[in-house]
Amino acid sequence: MALEFDEIDRRLLAELQRDGTLSVDQLSEKVSLSRNACWRRVKRLEEDGVITGRVALVDADKLGLGLSVFILIRTSNHDPDWLQKFRAAVTGFPEITGVYRMSGDLDYVLRARVADVKAYDRLYQRLIAKVALSDVSASFVMEEIKETTVVPVELR
């Protein structure tokens, strides 16, 4: 169930998504709200689980992780034991940055960041050693046209 947000809540969320390091004073200035009212709203958004954390975004290329990979997985096994083993495997690899259970032809799509194709192959070998998969293929990102963590918060 979606929570109700007014325009000020949405502006707070938009500003914090742009820059999570803003102080309460800076944030209150940007949304034209008193410091205390701003602080209370941010605390409520945190307590309601709308704001789930604050992070620093890093440039993967500068860390030597210039290759984005989408790993496409089909499996013939869907029992609870297999799923538990799969979850443990994919959540245990730091290179895997996203895991999605899908509808349609694919069962799972994984997003990973690695240095190069050889590093992807090492990840692939480690993954299939941990869990049985029916079909695995990969697509390598040639160009990132848009990559964002921002969730749209504009009024509906």
Beta strands, then each sheet from edge to edge (+ up, - down):
strand 1: 67-74
strand 2: 96-101
strand 3: 108-114
strand 4: 135-140
sheet 1: 2+ 3- 1+ 4-
end
